[in-house]
């Protein structure tokens, strides 16, 4: 179990891997099997008290997809706190709206590849 993770957060991450959104499935299809610079991405990863959508541990890059649920004040505050916590532990967080993925998947993938490359140098 990941340090800081509770049993319930690990179980929740497993559940989220089973019930992914269409946007998560689409992005995962592009991230899996080391398709970006040979880097291994994992999905629904428990990092401390948080579960992130996608993570490349090697370059400490987190990719988050934001749907409508992230538009509330409460969700925005939670996302800010989570990003600050991850940043404090050396992670870079990239956030994309689901619409960005639908409108220009190639641009999203380029931005992820660029961020990963910059983290490895």
C-alpha positions in Angstrom: 0.0 0.0 0.0 1.2 3.5 -0.8 2.5 5.5 2.2 -0.3 7.7 3.5 -3.0 5.7 1.7 -5.8 4.2 3.7 -7.4 0.9 3.0 -10.6 2.7 1.9 -8.6 5.0 -0.6 -7.0 1.9 -2.1 -10.4 0.2 -2.5 -11.8 3.5 -4.0 -8.9 3.6 -6.5 -9.7 0.0 -7.5 -13.4 1.0 -8.0 -12.5 4.0 -10.1 -10.3 1.8 -12.3 -13.4 -0.4 -13.0 -15.9 2.5 -13.6 -13.9 5.0 -15.7 -15.5 7.8 -17.7 -15.4 7.9 -21.5 -12.8 10.7 -21.4 -10.6 8.6 -19.0 -10.9 5.6 -21.3 -9.9 7.7 -24.3 -6.9 9.2 -22.6 -5.8 5.9 -21.1 -5.8 4.3 -24.6 -3.1 6.9 -25.5 -1.1 6.7 -22.3 -1.0 2.9 -21.7 1.8 0.6 -22.9 4.5 3.2 -22.8 3.3 5.1 -25.8 4.8 8.4 -24.6 8.6 8.4 -24.7 8.6 4.8 -23.3 7.2 6.1 -19.9 4.9 4.0 -17.8 1.7 5.7 -16.8 -0.7 4.2 -14.2 -4.3 5.1 -13.7 -6.3 5.9 -10.6 -3.2 6.0 -8.4 -3.3 6.6 -4.6 -0.7 9.2 -3.7 -0.9 10.0 0.0 -4.5 11.0 0.9 -5.4 11.5 -2.8 -6.3 9.5 -5.8 -5.1 10.9 -9.1 -6.4 10.0 -12.6 -3.1 9.2 -14.2 0.5 9.2 -12.9 4.0 8.6 -14.3 6.1 7.9 -11.2 9.3 8.0 -13.2 8.9 11.7 -14.0 6.5 12.5 -11.2 3.9 13.8 -13.6 0.1 13.6 -12.7 -2.5 14.1 -15.4 -6.0 15.0 -14.3 -9.2 15.1 -16.3 -11.9 17.5 -15.2 -15.5 17.0 -16.0 -18.5 19.1 -14.9 -18.2 17.9 -11.3 -15.0 19.9 -11.0 -16.8 23.2 -11.6 -18.3 23.7 -8.1 -16.5 26.0 -5.6 -16.0 23.0 -3.2 -14.5 20.8 -6.0 -12.2 23.7 -7.1 -11.0 24.2 -3.6 -10.3 20.5 -3.2 -8.4 20.4 -6.5 -6.3 23.3 -5.5 -5.4 21.7 -2.1 -4.6 18.4 -3.8 -2.4 20.1 -6.4 -0.6 22.0 -3.7 0.0 18.8 -1.7 1.3 17.0 -4.9 3.5 19.9 -5.8 5.0 19.8 -2.2 6.0 16.2 -2.9 7.6 17.0 -6.2 4.8 16.1 -8.6 3.8 18.3 -11.6 0.0 18.3 -12.2 -1.5 18.8 -15.6 -5.2 19.5 -15.7 -7.4 19.1 -18.8 -11.1 19.6 -19.2 -12.9 16.7 -20.8 -13.8 19.1 -23.6 -10.1 19.7 -24.4 -9.7 16.0 -24.9 -12.7 15.8 -27.2 -11.7 18.9 -29.2 -8.0 18.3 -29.7 -6.6 15.0 -28.4 -3.3 15.6 -30.4 -2.7 18.8 -28.5 -3.4 17.2 -25.1 -1.0 14.4 -26.0 1.7 16.9 -27.1 1.4 18.8 -23.9 1.7 15.7 -21.8 4.7 14.5 -23.8 6.4 18.0 -23.5 5.8 18.1 -19.7 7.1 14.5 -19.3 10.2 15.4 -21.3 10.9 18.5 -19.3 10.6 16.6 -16.1 13.3 14.1 -17.2 15.9 16.6 -18.1 
